[in-house]
């Protein structure tokens, strides 16, 4: 299926240099290609870690916190005692909290939309009641004049 090529120094150097050179898409494509390979080795772990960091980096233009969270989880699953375990756990915890806050924010945005609709309805009703009150006042004045 996939050919496994050893990670020569040039690939490792290229892997690290692409994001620094302002080529996050090329870096992502390289990391994705490496992590898709079936062999599990240090190059695979490094590419998975770098892919997760790339997704977590807001300046990369590829920010995707859910994808970063999944990549860090995969790194912890596949390399539980690996070189990046502490970093991956910290990132995973932070991204998990962020995801929870995003869910809360979406729920509150939904509530805000419902409340905005209620306010619009109440304003409409208040305007209708105001015009009804004005109409009743005119009727009352007309009745007073007729007496």
C-alpha positions in Angstrom: 0.0 0.0 0.0 2.5 2.7 1.2 6.1 2.5 0.5 8.1 3.1 3.6 11.2 5.2 3.0 13.6 5.7 5.7 13.6 9.2 7.1 16.8 10.7 5.8 18.3 13.7 7.4 17.1 15.9 4.5 13.5 14.8 5.1 13.8 15.5 8.8 15.4 18.9 8.1 12.7 19.7 5.5 10.0 18.6 7.9 11.2 21.0 10.5 12.1 23.9 8.1 8.8 24.0 6.1 6.7 25.8 8.8 9.6 28.1 9.6 9.9 29.0 5.9 6.3 30.0 5.8 5.1 26.9 4.1 2.5 25.4 6.5 0.5 23.7 3.8 3.6 21.9 2.4 4.5 21.0 6.0 1.0 19.6 6.7 1.0 17.6 3.5 4.4 16.1 4.4 3.3 15.3 8.0 0.0 13.8 6.8 1.9 11.6 4.3 4.3 10.4 7.0 1.6 9.7 9.6 -0.4 7.8 7.0 2.4 5.2 6.6 1.9 2.0 8.5 5.4 1.8 10.0 5.7 3.3 13.5 9.0 4.8 14.3 10.6 8.1 15.5 9.9 9.9 12.2 6.3 8.9 12.4 6.0 10.1 16.0 7.8 13.4 15.2 5.5 14.0 12.2 2.4 13.3 14.3 3.6 15.7 17.0 4.5 18.4 14.4 1.1 18.0 12.7 -0.7 18.4 15.9 1.4 21.5 16.8 0.7 22.9 13.3 -3.0 22.5 13.8 -2.8 24.2 17.2 -0.8 27.1 15.9 -3.1 30.1 15.1 -0.4 31.7 13.0 -0.1 28.7 10.6 -3.4 29.5 8.8 -4.4 25.9 9.4 -5.7 26.2 12.9 -8.0 23.4 13.7 -8.1 22.7 17.4 -10.2 19.5 17.1 -7.8 18.0 14.6 -4.9 19.0 16.9 -6.6 17.4 19.8 -7.2 14.2 17.8 -3.5 14.2 16.7 -2.3 14.6 20.2 -4.6 11.8 21.4 -3.3 9.6 18.7 0.3 10.4 19.7 -0.4 9.5 23.3 -2.1 6.3 22.2 0.5 5.1 19.8 3.5 6.4 21.7 2.4 6.5 25.4 6.0 6.8 26.7 7.4 8.7 23.8 9.6 11.8 23.8 6.6 14.2 23.5 4.4 12.6 26.1 4.4 15.5 28.6 3.9 18.1 25.9 1.1 16.0 24.2 -0.7 15.6 27.6 -0.5 19.3 28.3 -1.7 20.2 24.8 -4.4 17.6 25.0 -5.7 18.9 28.3 -5.7 22.5 27.1 -7.3 21.6 23.8 -9.9 19.5 25.6 -10.8 22.5 27.8 -10.9 24.8 24.8 -13.3 22.3 23.0 -15.5 22.3 26.1 -15.6 26.1 26.2 -16.4 26.2 22.5 -19.4 23.9 23.1 -20.5 26.1 25.9 -20.1 29.2 23.7 -22.2 27.6 21.0 -24.9 26.8 23.5 -24.9 30.3 24.8 -25.0 31.7 21.3 -28.1 29.6 20.7 -29.6 30.9 23.9 -28.7 34.5 22.9 -30.5 33.9 19.5 -33.6 32.7 21.4 -33.5 35.7 23.7 -33.0 38.1 20.8 -36.1 36.7 19.1 -38.0 37.0 22.4 -36.9 40.7 22.7 -38.0 41.4 19.1 -41.4 39.8 19.9 -41.8 41.7 23.1 -40.9 45.0 21.3 -43.4 44.3 18.7 -46.0 43.5 21.3 -45.1 46.7 23.2 -45.5 48.7 20.1 -48.9 47.1 19.4 -50.0 47.8 23.0 -48.8 51.4 22.7 -50.8 52.0 19.6 -53.8 50.3 21.2 -53.4 52.6 24.2 -53.3 55.6 22.0 -56.4 54.4 20.1 -58.2 53.9 23.5 -57.3 57.3 24.6 -58.7 58.8 21.4 -61.9 56.8 21.9 -62.1 58.0 25.5 -61.6 61.6 24.5 -64.3 61.3 21.9 -66.7 59.8 24.4 -66.0 62.6 26.9 -66.7 65.2 24.2 -70.0 63.6 23.3 -71.2 63.8 26.9 
